Amino acid sequence: MERFEDRTVVITGGNKGIGYALAERFVSEGARVVIASVDADVKEAAARLGGSDRARGVHCDVTDKSQVEALYTLACDAFGKVDISVQNAGIITIARVEDLTEAEWDATLAVNTKGVFLCCQEAVRRMRAQGSGGRLINTASGQARDGFIYTPHYAASKFGVMGLTQSLAKEVALDGITVNAICPGIIQTDMWDYNDRVWGKMLGDYGPGELMQAWVQNIPMKRAGRGSDVAGLVAFLASDDAAYITGQTINVDGGLIMS
Ligand SMILES: NC(=O)c1ccc[n+]([C@@H]2O[C@H](COP(=O)([O-])OP(=O)(O)OC[C@H]3O[C@@H](n4cnc5c(N)ncnc54)[C@H](O)[C@@H]3O)[C@@H](O)[C@H]2O)c1
């Protein structure tokens, strides 16, 4: 019997980057997945994961409560229930404090923090009604441990994820629902390509890839992470083996941050 056979997993931001790697891992271990994204290719990404009996792709903006409700309704209609929900969708921009716009602040908090809350809220509603427990896993960041330069809005949004994770974990513990957060470090995705380009220009005259190479030297394991590194942690937290772990925030970063 595979670890996630008969489990349904919702993954926001599941069409690319870390989220797609999570979806691949869950499908490979027997789960049915529903991936959600604002990107146009979300249905194609789902088709790459498997047939419609295995994976569905849903266009959903996690900042919009009615779209989030529709996402979980679709998951339940397609696969009968939701057992695991991974709040992974996120955005970042990088700007000096005087240049950071109010719109950037609002959008970042809306996607990274409110979006996580809205999905947790809807997942809890379904899981409580199902009565068989569940797993919520929220993507924070190394920036929930240690705010980096030029990203106060992103750091605030990810510290917020850690706080809401702890509060919800206490509220739903007796329902058999665990709530945990993860802090990826430097993971090779489109988001990190943007970071490399923009931070690289602002912090020095770094060419493409050079800032990442420099920062990787601070990682004890001396390599950037892959989506599959994050998937190993998320699959563990979603599994029966993690039944007694809740309200925790766990780094997955090759040892970059040890607090
Ligand atoms: N890449 C890293 O080094 C790194 C490090 C720490 C944390 N993270 C976090 O991991 C998560 C995934 O990052 P990634 O590197 O794979 O990024 P990515 O840019 O490759 O993917 C981001 C995903 O979020 C989705 N998304 C954005 N806005 C959305 C919205 N309003 N509604 C629904 N979906 C939306 C996008 O469609 C995309 O699928 C993010 O929360 C990010 O903050 C990434």
The ligand as an SDF file (V2000), in Angstrom:
LIG
                    3D

 44 48  0  0  0  0  0  0  0  0999 V2000
   12.3060   29.4040   -4.2730 N   0  0  0  0  0  0  0  0  0  0  0  0
   12.7670   29.6730   -3.0640 C   0  0  0  0  0  0  0  0  0  0  0  0
   13.9850   29.7850   -2.8470 O   0  0  0  0  0  0  0  0  0  0  0  0
   11.8180   29.8570   -1.9010 C   0  0  0  0  0  0  0  0  0  0  0  0
   12.3840   30.0460   -0.6380 C   0  0  0  0  0  0  0  0  0  0  0  0
   11.5410   30.2040    0.4510 C   0  0  0  0  0  0  0  0  0  0  0  0
   10.1820   30.1580    0.2980 C   0  0  0  0  0  0  0  0  0  0  0  0
    9.6480   29.9840   -0.9520 N   0  0  0  0  0  0  0  0  0  0  0  0
    8.1860   29.9520   -1.0360 C   0  0  0  0  0  0  0  0  0  0  0  0
    7.8050   28.7420   -1.6840 O   0  0  0  0  0  0  0  0  0  0  0  0
    6.5710   28.9440   -2.3770 C   0  0  0  0  0  0  0  0  0  0  0  0
    6.7300   28.5050   -3.8230 C   0  0  0  0  0  0  0  0  0  0  0  0
    7.7680   29.2720   -4.3970 O   0  0  0  0  0  0  0  0  0  0  0  0
    8.4500   28.9150   -5.8130 P   0  0  0  0  0  0  0  0  0  0  0  0
    9.8780   29.2480   -5.6600 O   0  0  0  0  0  0  0  0  0  0  0  0
    8.0280   27.5870   -6.2880 O   0  0  0  0  0  0  0  0  0  0  0  0
    7.8070   30.0960   -6.6910 O   0  0  0  0  0  0  0  0  0  0  0  0
    7.2600   30.1510   -8.1980 P   0  0  0  0  0  0  0  0  0  0  0  0
    7.2770   31.5880   -8.5410 O   0  0  0  0  0  0  0  0  0  0  0  0
    7.9680   29.1660   -9.0430 O   0  0  0  0  0  0  0  0  0  0  0  0
    5.7420   29.6690   -8.0190 O   0  0  0  0  0  0  0  0  0  0  0  0
    4.8050   30.4500   -7.3330 C   0  0  0  0  0  0  0  0  0  0  0  0
    3.4520   29.8090   -7.4850 C   0  0  0  0  0  0  0  0  0  0  0  0
    2.4910   30.5950   -6.7610 O   0  0  0  0  0  0  0  0  0  0  0  0
    1.3740   30.7940   -7.5880 C   0  0  0  0  0  0  0  0  0  0  0  0
    0.6430   32.0140   -7.2350 N   0  0  0  0  0  0  0  0  0  0  0  0
    1.1120   33.2770   -7.1540 C   0  0  0  0  0  0  0  0  0  0  0  0
    0.1090   34.1160   -6.8280 N   0  0  0  0  0  0  0  0  0  0  0  0
   -1.0030   33.3540   -6.6790 C   0  0  0  0  0  0  0  0  0  0  0  0
   -2.3640   33.6280   -6.3340 C   0  0  0  0  0  0  0  0  0  0  0  0
   -2.7880   34.8890   -6.0770 N   0  0  0  0  0  0  0  0  0  0  0  0
   -3.2370   32.5970   -6.2810 N   0  0  0  0  0  0  0  0  0  0  0  0
   -2.8420   31.3260   -6.5600 C   0  0  0  0  0  0  0  0  0  0  0  0
   -1.5780   31.0150   -6.8900 N   0  0  0  0  0  0  0  0  0  0  0  0
   -0.6750   32.0170   -6.9450 C   0  0  0  0  0  0  0  0  0  0  0  0
    1.9360   30.8850   -8.9950 C   0  0  0  0  0  0  0  0  0  0  0  0
    0.9120   30.6560   -9.9420 O   0  0  0  0  0  0  0  0  0  0  0  0
    2.9740   29.7620   -8.9430 C   0  0  0  0  0  0  0  0  0  0  0  0
    2.3330   28.5370   -9.1710 O   0  0  0  0  0  0  0  0  0  0  0  0
    6.2410   30.4320   -2.2070 C   0  0  0  0  0  0  0  0  0  0  0  0
    5.3400   30.5790   -1.1230 O   0  0  0  0  0  0  0  0  0  0  0  0
    7.5760   31.0460   -1.8590 C   0  0  0  0  0  0  0  0  0  0  0  0
    7.4190   32.2460   -1.1320 O   0  0  0  0  0  0  0  0  0  0  0  0
   10.4350   29.8310   -2.0420 C   0  0  0  0  0  0  0  0  0  0  0  0
  1  2  1  0
  2  3  2  0
  2  4  1  0
  4  5  1  0
  4 44  2  0
  5  6  2  0
  6  7  1  0
  7  8  2  0
  8  9  1  0
  8 44  1  0
  9 10  1  0
  9 42  1  0
 10 11  1  0
 11 12  1  0
 11 40  1  0
 12 13  1  0
 13 14  1  0
 14 15  2  0
 14 16  1  0
 14 17  1  0
 17 18  1  0
 18 19  2  0
 18 20  1  0
 18 21  1  0
 21 22  1  0
 22 23  1  0
 23 24  1  0
 23 38  1  0
 24 25  1  0
 25 26  1  0
 25 36  1  0
 26 27  1  0
 26 35  1  0
 27 28  2  0
 28 29  1  0
 29 30  1  0
 29 35  2  0
 30 31  1  0
 30 32  2  0
 32 33  1  0
 33 34  2  0
 34 35  1  0
 36 37  1  0
 36 38  1  0
 38 39  1  0
 40 41  1  0
 40 42  1  0
 42 43  1  0
M  CHG  2   8   1  16  -1
M  END
$$$$
